[in-house]
Amino acid sequence: MDEALKIKLEASAFRALQKHLMVERTDVQNIDLMNLAGFCRNCLSRWYQEAALENGLELTKDEAREIFYGMSMEEWKTNYQTEANKDKQDNFKSAFSENVKSTN
């Protein structure tokens, strides 16, 4: 497999993951993703931002989130985010500190 095809396949897989999280499974909360998998939609948007910076394109955290989410963070929260109980919040603190190394 050549590098161009590899990149094309990786990009396609990323778009499928993004669609899955943003369209098909809006019921899955970021806090649950972070607590179970060590990453969430915000991590994906941060990785997108970091990739942009590596390629000479400056994006703010909010700009990267809006690109990934397809809407502002406030719109996402209003439409899809639910209240997290204390146990989830406590688990999140641990999961975040273990998994998030750079928060730009």
Phi and psi restraints in degrees (range 20) as a CNS / XPLOR table:
assign (resid 1 and name C) (resid 2 and name N)
       (resid 2 and name CA) (resid 2 and name C) 1.0 -82.6 20.0 2
assign (resid 2 and name N) (resid 2 and name CA)
       (resid 2 and name C) (resid 3 and name N) 1.0 166.6 20.0 2
assign (resid 2 and name C) (resid 3 and name N)
       (resid 3 and name CA) (resid 3 and name C) 1.0 -62.8 20.0 2
assign (resid 3 and name N) (resid 3 and name CA)
       (resid 3 and name C) (resid 4 and name N) 1.0 -38.9 20.0 2
assign (resid 3 and name C) (resid 4 and name N)
       (resid 4 and name CA) (resid 4 and name C) 1.0 -62.9 20.0 2
assign (resid 4 and name N) (resid 4 and name CA)
       (resid 4 and name C) (resid 5 and name N) 1.0 -43.1 20.0 2
assign (resid 4 and name C) (resid 5 and name N)
       (resid 5 and name CA) (resid 5 and name C) 1.0 -67.1 20.0 2
assign (resid 5 and name N) (resid 5 and name CA)
       (resid 5 and name C) (resid 6 and name N) 1.0 -40.7 20.0 2
assign (resid 5 and name C) (resid 6 and name N)
       (resid 6 and name CA) (resid 6 and name C) 1.0 -58.1 20.0 2
assign (resid 6 and name N) (resid 6 and name CA)
       (resid 6 and name C) (resid 7 and name N) 1.0 -46.9 20.0 2
assign (resid 6 and name C) (resid 7 and name N)
       (resid 7 and name CA) (resid 7 and name C) 1.0 -63.6 20.0 2
assign (resid 7 and name N) (resid 7 and name CA)
       (resid 7 and name C) (resid 8 and name N) 1.0 -41.0 20.0 2
assign (resid 7 and name C) (resid 8 and name N)
       (resid 8 and name CA) (resid 8 and name C) 1.0 -61.6 20.0 2
assign (resid 8 and name N) (resid 8 and name CA)
       (resid 8 and name C) (resid 9 and name N) 1.0 -43.7 20.0 2
assign (resid 8 and name C) (resid 9 and name N)
       (resid 9 and name CA) (resid 9 and name C) 1.0 -67.0 20.0 2
assign (resid 9 and name N) (resid 9 and name CA)
       (resid 9 and name C) (resid 10 and name N) 1.0 -41.4 20.0 2
assign (resid 9 and name C) (resid 10 and name N)
       (resid 10 and name CA) (resid 10 and name C) 1.0 -63.5 20.0 2
assign (resid 10 and name N) (resid 10 and name CA)
       (resid 10 and name C) (resid 11 and name N) 1.0 -41.6 20.0 2
assign (resid 10 and name C) (resid 11 and name N)
       (resid 11 and name CA) (resid 11 and name C) 1.0 -63.3 20.0 2
assign (resid 11 and name N) (resid 11 and name CA)
       (resid 11 and name C) (resid 12 and name N) 1.0 -40.1 20.0 2
assign (resid 11 and name C) (resid 12 and name N)
       (resid 12 and name CA) (resid 12 and name C) 1.0 -64.6 20.0 2
assign (resid 12 and name N) (resid 12 and name CA)
       (resid 12 and name C) (resid 13 and name N) 1.0 -41.9 20.0 2
assign (resid 12 and name C) (resid 13 and name N)
       (resid 13 and name CA) (resid 13 and name C) 1.0 -64.1 20.0 2
assign (resid 13 and name N) (resid 13 and name CA)
       (resid 13 and name C) (resid 14 and name N) 1.0 -40.1 20.0 2
assign (resid 13 and name C) (resid 14 and name N)
       (resid 14 and name CA) (resid 14 and name C) 1.0 -62.0 20.0 2
assign (resid 14 and name N) (resid 14 and name CA)
       (resid 14 and name C) (resid 15 and name N) 1.0 -45.6 20.0 2
assign (resid 14 and name C) (resid 15 and name N)
       (resid 15 and name CA) (resid 15 and name C) 1.0 -62.8 20.0 2
assign (resid 15 and name N) (resid 15 and name CA)
       (resid 15 and name C) (resid 16 and name N) 1.0 -36.3 20.0 2
assign (resid 15 and name C) (resid 16 and name N)
       (resid 16 and name CA) (resid 16 and name C) 1.0 -65.8 20.0 2
assign (resid 16 and name N) (resid 16 and name CA)
       (resid 16 and name C) (resid 17 and name N) 1.0 -41.9 20.0 2
assign (resid 16 and name C) (resid 17 and name N)
       (resid 17 and name CA) (resid 17 and name C) 1.0 -63.7 20.0 2
assign (resid 17 and name N) (resid 17 and name CA)
       (resid 17 and name C) (resid 18 and name N) 1.0 -44.4 20.0 2
assign (resid 17 and name C) (resid 18 and name N)
       (resid 18 and name CA) (resid 18 and name C) 1.0 -59.8 20.0 2
assign (resid 18 and name N) (resid 18 and name CA)
       (resid 18 and name C) (resid 19 and name N) 1.0 -47.6 20.0 2
assign (resid 18 and name C) (resid 19 and name N)
       (resid 19 and name CA) (resid 19 and name C) 1.0 -61.9 20.0 2
assign (resid 19 and name N) (resid 19 and name CA)
       (resid 19 and name C) (resid 20 and name N) 1.0 -42.5 20.0 2
assign (resid 19 and name C) (resid 20 and name N)
       (resid 20 and name CA) (resid 20 and name C) 1.0 -58.1 20.0 2
assign (resid 20 and name N) (resid 20 and name CA)
       (resid 20 and name C) (resid 21 and name N) 1.0 -46.2 20.0 2
assign (resid 20 and name C) (resid 21 and name N)
       (resid 21 and name CA) (resid 21 and name C) 1.0 -76.8 20.0 2
assign (resid 21 and name N) (resid 21 and name CA)
       (resid 21 and name C) (resid 22 and name N) 1.0 -31.9 20.0 2
assign (resid 21 and name C) (resid 22 and name N)
       (resid 22 and name CA) (resid 22 and name C) 1.0 -95.7 20.0 2
assign (resid 22 and name N) (resid 22 and name CA)
       (resid 22 and name C) (resid 23 and name N) 1.0 -19.5 20.0 2
assign (resid 22 and name C) (resid 23 and name N)
       (resid 23 and name CA) (resid 23 and name C) 1.0 -119.7 20.0 2
assign (resid 23 and name N) (resid 23 and name CA)
       (resid 23 and name C) (resid 24 and name N) 1.0 -50.2 20.0 2
assign (resid 23 and name C) (resid 24 and name N)
       (resid 24 and name CA) (resid 24 and name C) 1.0 -85.3 20.0 2
assign (resid 24 and name N) (resid 24 and name CA)
       (resid 24 and name C) (resid 25 and name N) 1.0 -28.2 20.0 2
assign (resid 24 and name C) (resid 25 and name N)
       (resid 25 and name CA) (resid 25 and name C) 1.0 -130.4 20.0 2
assign (resid 25 and name N) (resid 25 and name CA)
       (resid 25 and name C) (resid 26 and name N) 1.0 51.2 20.0 2
assign (resid 25 and name C) (resid 26 and name N)
       (resid 26 and name CA) (resid 26 and name C) 1.0 -65.4 20.0 2
assign (resid 26 and name N) (resid 26 and name CA)
       (resid 26 and name C) (resid 27 and name N) 1.0 -15.2 20.0 2
assign (resid 26 and name C) (resid 27 and name N)
       (resid 27 and name CA) (resid 27 and name C) 1.0 -73.5 20.0 2
assign (resid 27 and name N) (resid 27 and name CA)
       (resid 27 and name C) (resid 28 and name N) 1.0 -21.0 20.0 2
assign (resid 27 and name C) (resid 28 and name N)
       (resid 28 and name CA) (resid 28 and name C) 1.0 -79.9 20.0 2
assign (resid 28 and name N) (resid 28 and name CA)
       (resid 28 and name C) (resid 29 and name N) 1.0 120.6 20.0 2
assign (resid 28 and name C) (resid 29 and name N)
       (resid 29 and name CA) (resid 29 and name C) 1.0 -80.7 20.0 2
assign (resid 29 and name N) (resid 29 and name CA)
       (resid 29 and name C) (resid 30 and name N) 1.0 147.4 20.0 2
assign (resid 29 and name C) (resid 30 and name N)
       (resid 30 and name CA) (resid 30 and name C) 1.0 -56.4 20.0 2
assign (resid 30 and name N) (resid 30 and name CA)
       (resid 30 and name C) (resid 31 and name N) 1.0 -40.5 20.0 2
assign (resid 30 and name C) (resid 31 and name N)
       (resid 31 and name CA) (resid 31 and name C) 1.0 -62.8 20.0 2
assign (resid 31 and name N) (resid 31 and name CA)
       (resid 31 and name C) (resid 32 and name N) 1.0 -36.3 20.0 2
assign (resid 31 and name C) (resid 32 and name N)
       (resid 32 and name CA) (resid 32 and name C) 1.0 -69.1 20.0 2
assign (resid 32 and name N) (resid 32 and name CA)
       (resid 32 and name C) (resid 33 and name N) 1.0 -41.8 20.0 2
assign (resid 32 and name C) (resid 33 and name N)
       (resid 33 and name CA) (resid 33 and name C) 1.0 -59.4 20.0 2
assign (resid 33 and name N) (resid 33 and name CA)
       (resid 33 and name C) (resid 34 and name N) 1.0 -47.6 20.0 2
assign (resid 33 and name C) (resid 34 and name N)
       (resid 34 and name CA) (resid 34 and name C) 1.0 -63.7 20.0 2
assign (resid 34 and name N) (resid 34 and name CA)
       (resid 34 and name C) (resid 35 and name N) 1.0 -43.8 20.0 2
assign (resid 34 and name C) (resid 35 and name N)
       (resid 35 and name CA) (resid 35 and name C) 1.0 -66.2 20.0 2
assign (resid 35 and name N) (resid 35 and name CA)
       (resid 35 and name C) (resid 36 and name N) 1.0 -34.5 20.0 2
assign (resid 35 and name C) (resid 36 and name N)
       (resid 36 and name CA) (resid 36 and name C) 1.0 -91.7 20.0 2
assign (resid 36 and name N) (resid 36 and name CA)
       (resid 36 and name C) (resid 37 and name N) 1.0 -37.9 20.0 2
assign (resid 36 and name C) (resid 37 and name N)
       (resid 37 and name CA) (resid 37 and name C) 1.0 -114.6 20.0 2
assign (resid 37 and name N) (resid 37 and name CA)
       (resid 37 and name C) (resid 38 and name N) 1.0 -12.7 20.0 2
assign (resid 37 and name C) (resid 38 and name N)
       (resid 38 and name CA) (resid 38 and name C) 1.0 82.3 20.0 2
assign (resid 38 and name N) (resid 38 and name CA)
       (resid 38 and name C) (resid 39 and name N) 1.0 10.8 20.0 2
assign (resid 38 and name C) (resid 39 and name N)
       (resid 39 and name CA) (resid 39 and name C) 1.0 -153.2 20.0 2
assign (resid 39 and name N) (resid 39 and name CA)
       (resid 39 and name C) (resid 40 and name N) 1.0 162.7 20.0 2
assign (resid 39 and name C) (resid 40 and name N)
       (resid 40 and name CA) (resid 40 and name C) 1.0 -147.1 20.0 2
assign (resid 40 and name N) (resid 40 and name CA)
       (resid 40 and name C) (resid 41 and name N) 1.0 -172.8 20.0 2
assign (resid 40 and name C) (resid 41 and name N)
       (resid 41 and name CA) (resid 41 and name C) 1.0 -59.7 20.0 2
assign (resid 41 and name N) (resid 41 and name CA)
       (resid 41 and name C) (resid 42 and name N) 1.0 -38.2 20.0 2
assign (resid 41 and name C) (resid 42 and name N)
       (resid 42 and name CA) (resid 42 and name C) 1.0 -64.1 20.0 2
assign (resid 42 and name N) (resid 42 and name CA)
       (resid 42 and name C) (resid 43 and name N) 1.0 -37.1 20.0 2
assign (resid 42 and name C) (resid 43 and name N)
       (resid 43 and name CA) (resid 43 and name C) 1.0 -62.7 20.0 2
assign (resid 43 and name N) (resid 43 and name CA)
       (resid 43 and name C) (resid 44 and name N) 1.0 -44.9 20.0 2
assign (resid 43 and name C) (resid 44 and name N)
       (resid 44 and name CA) (resid 44 and name C) 1.0 -61.1 20.0 2
assign (resid 44 and name N) (resid 44 and name CA)
       (resid 44 and name C) (resid 45 and name N) 1.0 -41.3 20.0 2
assign (resid 44 and name C) (resid 45 and name N)
       (resid 45 and name CA) (resid 45 and name C) 1.0 -68.9 20.0 2
assign (resid 45 and name N) (resid 45 and name CA)
       (resid 45 and name C) (resid 46 and name N) 1.0 -33.4 20.0 2
assign (resid 45 and name C) (resid 46 and name N)
       (resid 46 and name CA) (resid 46 and name C) 1.0 -67.6 20.0 2
assign (resid 46 and name N) (resid 46 and name CA)
       (resid 46 and name C) (resid 47 and name N) 1.0 -41.2 20.0 2
assign (resid 46 and name C) (resid 47 and name N)
       (resid 47 and name CA) (resid 47 and name C) 1.0 -63.5 20.0 2
assign (resid 47 and name N) (resid 47 and name CA)
       (resid 47 and name C) (resid 48 and name N) 1.0 -36.3 20.0 2
assign (resid 47 and name C) (resid 48 and name N)
       (resid 48 and name CA) (resid 48 and name C) 1.0 -62.7 20.0 2
assign (resid 48 and name N) (resid 48 and name CA)
       (resid 48 and name C) (resid 49 and name N) 1.0 -46.0 20.0 2
assign (resid 48 and name C) (resid 49 and name N)
       (resid 49 and name CA) (resid 49 and name C) 1.0 -60.2 20.0 2
assign (resid 49 and name N) (resid 49 and name CA)
       (resid 49 and name C) (resid 50 and name N) 1.0 -45.3 20.0 2
assign (resid 49 and name C) (resid 50 and name N)
       (resid 50 and name CA) (resid 50 and name C) 1.0 -63.2 20.0 2
assign (resid 50 and name N) (resid 50 and name CA)
       (resid 50 and name C) (resid 51 and name N) 1.0 -39.7 20.0 2
assign (resid 50 and name C) (resid 51 and name N)
       (resid 51 and name CA) (resid 51 and name C) 1.0 -64.9 20.0 2
assign (resid 51 and name N) (resid 51 and name CA)
       (resid 51 and name C) (resid 52 and name N) 1.0 -39.5 20.0 2
assign (resid 51 and name C) (resid 52 and name N)
       (resid 52 and name CA) (resid 52 and name C) 1.0 -61.6 20.0 2
assign (resid 52 and name N) (resid 52 and name CA)
       (resid 52 and name C) (resid 53 and name N) 1.0 -46.4 20.0 2
assign (resid 52 and name C) (resid 53 and name N)
       (resid 53 and name CA) (resid 53 and name C) 1.0 -61.5 20.0 2
assign (resid 53 and name N) (resid 53 and name CA)
       (resid 53 and name C) (resid 54 and name N) 1.0 -39.7 20.0 2
assign (resid 53 and name C) (resid 54 and name N)
       (resid 54 and name CA) (resid 54 and name C) 1.0 -62.5 20.0 2
assign (resid 54 and name N) (resid 54 and name CA)
       (resid 54 and name C) (resid 55 and name N) 1.0 -22.6 20.0 2
assign (resid 54 and name C) (resid 55 and name N)
       (resid 55 and name CA) (resid 55 and name C) 1.0 -107.3 20.0 2
assign (resid 55 and name N) (resid 55 and name CA)
       (resid 55 and name C) (resid 56 and name N) 1.0 19.3 20.0 2
assign (resid 55 and name C) (resid 56 and name N)
       (resid 56 and name CA) (resid 56 and name C) 1.0 81.9 20.0 2
assign (resid 56 and name N) (resid 56 and name CA)
       (resid 56 and name C) (resid 57 and name N) 1.0 12.8 20.0 2
assign (resid 56 and name C) (resid 57 and name N)
       (resid 57 and name CA) (resid 57 and name C) 1.0 -111.5 20.0 2
assign (resid 57 and name N) (resid 57 and name CA)
       (resid 57 and name C) (resid 58 and name N) 1.0 116.4 20.0 2
assign (resid 57 and name C) (resid 58 and name N)
       (resid 58 and name CA) (resid 58 and name C) 1.0 -84.7 20.0 2
assign (resid 58 and name N) (resid 58 and name CA)
       (resid 58 and name C) (resid 59 and name N) 1.0 124.1 20.0 2
assign (resid 58 and name C) (resid 59 and name N)
       (resid 59 and name CA) (resid 59 and name C) 1.0 -127.2 20.0 2
assign (resid 59 and name N) (resid 59 and name CA)
       (resid 59 and name C) (resid 60 and name N) 1.0 139.9 20.0 2
assign (resid 59 and name C) (resid 60 and name N)
       (resid 60 and name CA) (resid 60 and name C) 1.0 -77.7 20.0 2
assign (resid 60 and name N) (resid 60 and name CA)
       (resid 60 and name C) (resid 61 and name N) 1.0 166.8 20.0 2
assign (resid 60 and name C) (resid 61 and name N)
       (resid 61 and name CA) (resid 61 and name C) 1.0 -57.7 20.0 2
assign (resid 61 and name N) (resid 61 and name CA)
       (resid 61 and name C) (resid 62 and name N) 1.0 -44.1 20.0 2
assign (resid 61 and name C) (resid 62 and name N)
       (resid 62 and name CA) (resid 62 and name C) 1.0 -65.9 20.0 2
assign (resid 62 and name N) (resid 62 and name CA)
       (resid 62 and name C) (resid 63 and name N) 1.0 -39.3 20.0 2
assign (resid 62 and name C) (resid 63 and name N)
       (resid 63 and name CA) (resid 63 and name C) 1.0 -64.1 20.0 2
assign (resid 63 and name N) (resid 63 and name CA)
       (resid 63 and name C) (resid 64 and name N) 1.0 -43.6 20.0 2
assign (resid 63 and name C) (resid 64 and name N)
       (resid 64 and name CA) (resid 64 and name C) 1.0 -64.4 20.0 2
assign (resid 64 and name N) (resid 64 and name CA)
       (resid 64 and name C) (resid 65 and name N) 1.0 -41.3 20.0 2
assign (resid 64 and name C) (resid 65 and name N)
       (resid 65 and name CA) (resid 65 and name C) 1.0 -62.9 20.0 2
assign (resid 65 and name N) (resid 65 and name CA)
       (resid 65 and name C) (resid 66 and name N) 1.0 -42.7 20.0 2
assign (resid 65 and name C) (resid 66 and name N)
       (resid 66 and name CA) (resid 66 and name C) 1.0 -64.8 20.0 2
assign (resid 66 and name N) (resid 66 and name CA)
       (resid 66 and name C) (resid 67 and name N) 1.0 -36.6 20.0 2
assign (resid 66 and name C) (resid 67 and name N)
       (resid 67 and name CA) (resid 67 and name C) 1.0 -64.0 20.0 2
assign (resid 67 and name N) (resid 67 and name CA)
       (resid 67 and name C) (resid 68 and name N) 1.0 -47.6 20.0 2
assign (resid 67 and name C) (resid 68 and name N)
       (resid 68 and name CA) (resid 68 and name C) 1.0 -69.4 20.0 2
assign (resid 68 and name N) (resid 68 and name CA)
       (resid 68 and name C) (resid 69 and name N) 1.0 -46.3 20.0 2
assign (resid 68 and name C) (resid 69 and name N)
       (resid 69 and name CA) (resid 69 and name C) 1.0 -75.2 20.0 2
assign (resid 69 and name N) (resid 69 and name CA)
       (resid 69 and name C) (resid 70 and name N) 1.0 -24.6 20.0 2
assign (resid 69 and name C) (resid 70 and name N)
       (resid 70 and name CA) (resid 70 and name C) 1.0 77.2 20.0 2
assign (resid 70 and name N) (resid 70 and name CA)
       (resid 70 and name C) (resid 71 and name N) 1.0 13.1 20.0 2
assign (resid 70 and name C) (resid 71 and name N)
       (resid 71 and name CA) (resid 71 and name C) 1.0 -167.4 20.0 2
assign (resid 71 and name N) (resid 71 and name CA)
       (resid 71 and name C) (resid 72 and name N) 1.0 171.1 20.0 2
assign (resid 71 and name C) (resid 72 and name N)
       (resid 72 and name CA) (resid 72 and name C) 1.0 -71.0 20.0 2
assign (resid 72 and name N) (resid 72 and name CA)
       (resid 72 and name C) (resid 73 and name N) 1.0 158.3 20.0 2
assign (resid 72 and name C) (resid 73 and name N)
       (resid 73 and name CA) (resid 73 and name C) 1.0 -60.5 20.0 2
assign (resid 73 and name N) (resid 73 and name CA)
       (resid 73 and name C) (resid 74 and name N) 1.0 -37.9 20.0 2
assign (resid 73 and name C) (resid 74 and name N)
       (resid 74 and name CA) (resid 74 and name C) 1.0 -63.5 20.0 2
assign (resid 74 and name N) (resid 74 and name CA)
       (resid 74 and name C) (resid 75 and name N) 1.0 -41.0 20.0 2
assign (resid 74 and name C) (resid 75 and name N)
       (resid 75 and name CA) (resid 75 and name C) 1.0 -62.5 20.0 2
assign (resid 75 and name N) (resid 75 and name CA)
       (resid 75 and name C) (resid 76 and name N) 1.0 -43.8 20.0 2
assign (resid 75 and name C) (resid 76 and name N)
       (resid 76 and name CA) (resid 76 and name C) 1.0 -59.1 20.0 2
assign (resid 76 and name N) (resid 76 and name CA)
       (resid 76 and name C) (resid 77 and name N) 1.0 -49.2 20.0 2
assign (resid 76 and name C) (resid 77 and name N)
       (resid 77 and name CA) (resid 77 and name C) 1.0 -59.5 20.0 2
assign (resid 77 and name N) (resid 77 and name CA)
       (resid 77 and name C) (resid 78 and name N) 1.0 -44.6 20.0 2
assign (resid 77 and name C) (resid 78 and name N)
       (resid 78 and name CA) (resid 78 and name C) 1.0 -61.8 20.0 2
assign (resid 78 and name N) (resid 78 and name CA)
       (resid 78 and name C) (resid 79 and name N) 1.0 -42.4 20.0 2
assign (resid 78 and name C) (resid 79 and name N)
       (resid 79 and name CA) (resid 79 and name C) 1.0 -82.3 20.0 2
assign (resid 79 and name N) (resid 79 and name CA)
       (resid 79 and name C) (resid 80 and name N) 1.0 -31.6 20.0 2
assign (resid 79 and name C) (resid 80 and name N)
       (resid 80 and name CA) (resid 80 and name C) 1.0 -131.6 20.0 2
assign (resid 80 and name N) (resid 80 and name CA)
       (resid 80 and name C) (resid 81 and name N) 1.0 -24.4 20.0 2
assign (resid 80 and name C) (resid 81 and name N)
       (resid 81 and name CA) (resid 81 and name C) 1.0 -78.6 20.0 2
assign (resid 81 and name N) (resid 81 and name CA)
       (resid 81 and name C) (resid 82 and name N) 1.0 136.6 20.0 2
assign (resid 81 and name C) (resid 82 and name N)
       (resid 82 and name CA) (resid 82 and name C) 1.0 -112.6 20.0 2
assign (resid 82 and name N) (resid 82 and name CA)
       (resid 82 and name C) (resid 83 and name N) 1.0 166.2 20.0 2
assign (resid 82 and name C) (resid 83 and name N)
       (resid 83 and name CA) (resid 83 and name C) 1.0 -70.5 20.0 2
assign (resid 83 and name N) (resid 83 and name CA)
       (resid 83 and name C) (resid 84 and name N) 1.0 135.5 20.0 2
assign (resid 83 and name C) (resid 84 and name N)
       (resid 84 and name CA) (resid 84 and name C) 1.0 -98.4 20.0 2
assign (resid 84 and name N) (resid 84 and name CA)
       (resid 84 and name C) (resid 85 and name N) 1.0 136.3 20.0 2
assign (resid 84 and name C) (resid 85 and name N)
       (resid 85 and name CA) (resid 85 and name C) 1.0 -74.6 20.0 2
assign (resid 85 and name N) (resid 85 and name CA)
       (resid 85 and name C) (resid 86 and name N) 1.0 171.6 20.0 2
assign (resid 85 and name C) (resid 86 and name N)
       (resid 86 and name CA) (resid 86 and name C) 1.0 -60.7 20.0 2
assign (resid 86 and name N) (resid 86 and name CA)
       (resid 86 and name C) (resid 87 and name N) 1.0 -39.8 20.0 2
assign (resid 86 and name C) (resid 87 and name N)
       (resid 87 and name CA) (resid 87 and name C) 1.0 -61.1 20.0 2
assign (resid 87 and name N) (resid 87 and name CA)
       (resid 87 and name C) (resid 88 and name N) 1.0 -45.1 20.0 2
assign (resid 87 and name C) (resid 88 and name N)
       (resid 88 and name CA) (resid 88 and name C) 1.0 -62.7 20.0 2
assign (resid 88 and name N) (resid 88 and name CA)
       (resid 88 and name C) (resid 89 and name N) 1.0 -40.8 20.0 2
assign (resid 88 and name C) (resid 89 and name N)
       (resid 89 and name CA) (resid 89 and name C) 1.0 -64.7 20.0 2
assign (resid 89 and name N) (resid 89 and name CA)
       (resid 89 and name C) (resid 90 and name N) 1.0 -41.7 20.0 2
assign (resid 89 and name C) (resid 90 and name N)
       (resid 90 and name CA) (resid 90 and name C) 1.0 -65.0 20.0 2
assign (resid 90 and name N) (resid 90 and name CA)
       (resid 90 and name C) (resid 91 and name N) 1.0 -44.1 20.0 2
assign (resid 90 and name C) (resid 91 and name N)
       (resid 91 and name CA) (resid 91 and name C) 1.0 -62.6 20.0 2
assign (resid 91 and name N) (resid 91 and name CA)
       (resid 91 and name C) (resid 92 and name N) 1.0 -35.8 20.0 2
assign (resid 91 and name C) (resid 92 and name N)
       (resid 92 and name CA) (resid 92 and name C) 1.0 -62.6 20.0 2
assign (resid 92 and name N) (resid 92 and name CA)
       (resid 92 and name C) (resid 93 and name N) 1.0 -43.3 20.0 2
assign (resid 92 and name C) (resid 93 and name N)
       (resid 93 and name CA) (resid 93 and name C) 1.0 -56.0 20.0 2
assign (resid 93 and name N) (resid 93 and name CA)
       (resid 93 and name C) (resid 94 and name N) 1.0 -44.1 20.0 2
assign (resid 93 and name C) (resid 94 and name N)
       (resid 94 and name CA) (resid 94 and name C) 1.0 -67.5 20.0 2
assign (resid 94 and name N) (resid 94 and name CA)
       (resid 94 and name C) (resid 95 and name N) 1.0 -48.3 20.0 2
assign (resid 94 and name C) (resid 95 and name N)
       (resid 95 and name CA) (resid 95 and name C) 1.0 -61.8 20.0 2
assign (resid 95 and name N) (resid 95 and name CA)
       (resid 95 and name C) (resid 96 and name N) 1.0 -40.3 20.0 2
assign (resid 95 and name C) (resid 96 and name N)
       (resid 96 and name CA) (resid 96 and name C) 1.0 -64.3 20.0 2
assign (resid 96 and name N) (resid 96 and name CA)
       (resid 96 and name C) (resid 97 and name N) 1.0 -47.8 20.0 2
assign (resid 96 and name C) (resid 97 and name N)
       (resid 97 and name CA) (resid 97 and name C) 1.0 -65.9 20.0 2
assign (resid 97 and name N) (resid 97 and name CA)
       (resid 97 and name C) (resid 98 and name N) 1.0 -30.3 20.0 2
assign (resid 97 and name C) (resid 98 and name N)
       (resid 98 and name CA) (resid 98 and name C) 1.0 -78.3 20.0 2
assign (resid 98 and name N) (resid 98 and name CA)
       (resid 98 and name C) (resid 99 and name N) 1.0 -27.6 20.0 2
assign (resid 98 and name C) (resid 99 and name N)
       (resid 99 and name CA) (resid 99 and name C) 1.0 -114.3 20.0 2
assign (resid 99 and name N) (resid 99 and name CA)
       (resid 99 and name C) (resid 100 and name N) 1.0 -24.8 20.0 2
assign (resid 99 and name C) (resid 100 and name N)
       (resid 100 and name CA) (resid 100 and name C) 1.0 -100.8 20.0 2
assign (resid 100 and name N) (resid 100 and name CA)
       (resid 100 and name C) (resid 101 and name N) 1.0 111.2 20.0 2
assign (resid 100 and name C) (resid 101 and name N)
       (resid 101 and name CA) (resid 101 and name C) 1.0 -97.0 20.0 2
assign (resid 101 and name N) (resid 101 and name CA)
       (resid 101 and name C) (resid 102 and name N) 1.0 -30.0 20.0 2
assign (resid 101 and name C) (resid 102 and name N)
       (resid 102 and name CA) (resid 102 and name C) 1.0 -134.3 20.0 2
assign (resid 102 and name N) (resid 102 and name CA)
       (resid 102 and name C) (resid 103 and name N) 1.0 127.5 20.0 2
assign (resid 102 and name C) (resid 103 and name N)
       (resid 103 and name CA) (resid 103 and name C) 1.0 -113.3 20.0 2
assign (resid 103 and name N) (resid 103 and name CA)
       (resid 103 and name C) (resid 104 and name N) 1.0 5.9 20.0 2
